[in-house]
Amino acid sequence: MEEKLIGKITHYYDKINVAIVELKATLKVGDKIHIKGHSTDFEQIVSSMQIEHQNIETAKKGDIIGLQVEQKAKEGDEVYLAQE
């Protein structure tokens, strides 16, 4: 499976399991992502994302989004789009 770097986590809110991601490419609800860092390594399907507390289906390059994550993430972790 190929992976494409699409963003970086700039902040993480552990109480609500939300990562703030600065995007370098388009991301859609339903996409499979892989989050990797020094102590982070997990895959998940994007189930929910927001811009300024508004739910969105698609985010584009340059957007800063809030992304619901299933495991703990850290600032500086990289977000990859898993491509078949």
Secondary structure, 3 states (H helix, E strand, C coil): CEEEEEEEEEEEECCCCEEEEEECCCEECCCEEEEECCCCEEEEECCCEEECCEEECEECCCCEEEEECCCCCCCCCEEEEEEC
